[in-house]
Amino acid sequence: MKHLPKHLRPRWRYLAVAIEGWPDADVDRGDFQHHLWYAAQNLLGDAASADVDLTVVRFSFGDGDGWAAVRTRRDEVDRARAAIAAVEAVDGHPVGLRVAGVSGTVRACEEKYIRADPESTDESTVVFEDAERTAVVREGRADVRLESAFAGATTLDL
């Protein structure tokens, strides 16, 4: 079977997606891909989500912070951004997603928009709601551990 000529091959764009969740969130690539497809299908419908063709090509997540490089067709970047914004949770763990940028190659996507070293985290004891609690502190934000979950706060709230 012959390859398609260059002018007939699909053109791709790569979206750098920043992922933020609670420190105890356990998100892996397969689950993220599944929820991304599901959000696109619910938002755009079957035919349009197939046209967008979202595929996670690179993924990293740990300690509530991570990133992904998501491939989409060149003409479908706006719809891909909308589908990414529609993802609220992955396997019951609430996540916040932000498209950091768009590029034409995976390499450029990683070099321009994805941080090489992860955001530094520090665990400390803070006073929150008149009690000492454990918190994970990241650059001016703190995730305070309560009895059953986390509460988001800034360092000014503590």
C-alpha positions as CSV (number, residue, x, y, z in Angstrom):
1,M,0.0,0.0,0.0
2,K,1.4,3.4,-1.0
3,H,1.6,6.4,1.4
4,L,-0.5,9.4,0.7
5,P,1.3,12.3,-0.9
6,K,2.3,15.1,1.5
7,H,-0.4,17.5,0.4
8,L,-3.1,14.9,1.1
9,R,-1.9,13.9,4.6
10,P,-3.8,15.3,7.6
11,R,-2.2,18.3,9.3
12,W,-2.0,18.2,13.1
13,R,-1.7,20.7,15.9
14,Y,-0.6,19.9,19.4
15,L,-2.2,21.6,22.5
16,A,-0.2,21.9,25.7
17,V,-2.6,21.3,28.5
18,A,-1.8,22.1,32.1
19,I,-3.6,19.8,34.6
20,E,-4.2,20.7,38.2
21,G,-5.9,18.6,40.8
22,W,-5.9,17.8,44.5
23,P,-2.6,16.4,45.9
24,D,-4.2,12.9,46.4
25,A,-5.6,12.7,42.9
26,D,-4.6,9.6,40.9
27,V,-4.9,10.4,37.2
28,D,-3.3,8.3,34.5
29,R,-3.0,8.7,30.7
30,G,-5.7,6.2,29.8
31,D,-8.3,7.6,32.1
32,F,-7.5,11.1,30.9
33,Q,-7.8,10.0,27.3
34,H,-11.2,8.3,28.0
35,H,-12.7,11.4,29.7
36,L,-11.4,13.7,27.0
37,W,-13.1,11.6,24.3
38,Y,-16.3,11.4,26.4
39,A,-16.4,15.2,26.9
40,A,-15.8,15.8,23.2
41,Q,-18.6,13.3,22.3
42,N,-21.0,14.9,24.7
43,L,-20.2,18.4,23.7
44,L,-19.8,18.0,19.9
45,G,-21.6,14.8,19.0
46,D,-20.3,11.7,17.4
47,A,-19.4,13.0,13.9
48,A,-17.8,16.2,15.1
49,S,-15.8,14.5,17.8
50,A,-14.4,12.1,15.2
51,D,-13.4,15.1,13.1
52,V,-11.6,16.7,16.1
53,D,-9.7,13.4,16.7
54,L,-8.3,14.2,20.1
55,T,-5.3,12.0,21.1
56,V,-3.1,12.3,24.1
57,V,0.5,11.9,22.8
58,R,2.4,12.8,26.0
59,F,1.2,12.8,29.6
60,S,2.7,13.4,33.0
61,F,0.8,13.8,36.4
62,G,1.9,13.5,40.0
63,D,1.2,15.2,43.3
64,G,-1.8,17.1,41.9
65,D,0.1,18.8,39.1
66,G,0.8,17.7,35.5
67,W,0.6,18.3,31.8
68,A,-0.5,16.7,28.6
69,A,0.2,17.2,24.9
70,V,-3.0,16.6,23.0
71,R,-3.1,16.1,19.2
72,T,-5.9,17.4,17.1
73,R,-6.5,18.3,13.4
74,R,-5.3,21.7,12.2
75,D,-8.8,23.1,11.4
76,E,-10.4,21.8,14.6
77,V,-8.3,23.7,17.3
78,D,-11.2,25.8,18.5
79,R,-13.5,22.8,19.0
80,A,-10.6,20.9,20.7
81,R,-10.2,23.7,23.2
82,A,-13.9,23.6,23.9
83,A,-13.8,19.8,24.5
84,I,-10.8,20.1,26.8
85,A,-12.6,22.8,28.8
86,A,-15.6,20.5,29.2
87,V,-13.6,17.9,31.3
88,E,-14.4,18.5,34.9
89,A,-13.2,15.3,36.6
90,V,-11.2,12.2,35.8
91,D,-12.3,9.1,37.6
92,G,-14.0,11.1,40.3
93,H,-11.1,13.4,40.9
94,P,-11.9,17.0,40.1
95,V,-9.3,18.5,37.8
96,G,-8.7,22.0,36.3
97,L,-7.4,22.1,32.7
98,R,-5.9,25.0,30.9
99,V,-4.6,25.1,27.4
100,A,-1.1,26.7,27.7
101,G,-0.5,27.0,24.0
102,V,-0.8,25.4,20.5
103,S,2.1,24.4,18.2
104,G,2.7,22.5,15.0
105,T,5.0,19.8,16.4
106,V,5.2,17.8,19.6
107,R,8.8,19.0,20.2
108,A,7.8,22.6,19.9
109,C,4.8,22.1,22.2
110,E,7.1,20.6,24.9
111,E,9.8,23.2,24.5
112,K,7.6,26.3,24.4
113,Y,4.7,25.5,26.8
114,I,5.5,22.6,29.0
115,R,7.7,23.2,32.0
116,A,10.7,20.9,32.2
117,D,10.7,20.7,36.0
118,P,7.5,20.3,38.0
119,E,6.2,23.0,40.3
120,S,7.8,22.6,43.7
121,T,5.6,21.5,46.5
122,D,6.1,21.7,50.2
123,E,4.1,20.1,53.0
124,S,3.7,22.1,56.1
125,T,1.5,22.6,59.2
126,V,-0.9,25.6,58.9
127,V,-3.7,27.1,61.0
128,F,-7.0,26.9,59.1
129,E,-10.4,27.3,60.7
130,D,-8.9,27.7,64.2
131,A,-7.1,24.4,64.1
132,E,-3.6,23.2,63.0
133,R,-3.8,21.2,59.8
134,T,-1.5,19.7,57.2
135,A,-1.3,21.5,53.9
136,V,0.5,21.1,50.5
137,V,1.8,24.5,49.5
138,R,2.5,25.4,45.9
139,E,3.6,28.9,44.8
140,G,1.2,31.0,46.9
141,R,-1.6,28.3,47.0
142,A,-2.3,25.8,49.7
143,D,-4.4,22.6,49.7
144,V,-5.4,22.1,53.3
145,R,-6.3,18.6,54.4
146,L,-9.6,18.4,56.2
147,E,-11.2,15.3,57.7
148,S,-12.4,13.9,54.4
149,A,-11.0,16.0,51.6
150,F,-8.9,19.0,50.7
151,A,-9.8,22.8,50.8
152,G,-8.1,25.2,48.5
153,A,-6.7,28.4,50.0
154,T,-4.1,31.0,49.3
155,T,-1.3,31.9,51.7
156,L,-3.2,35.0,52.7
157,D,-6.0,32.8,54.0
158,L,-3.7,31.0,56.4
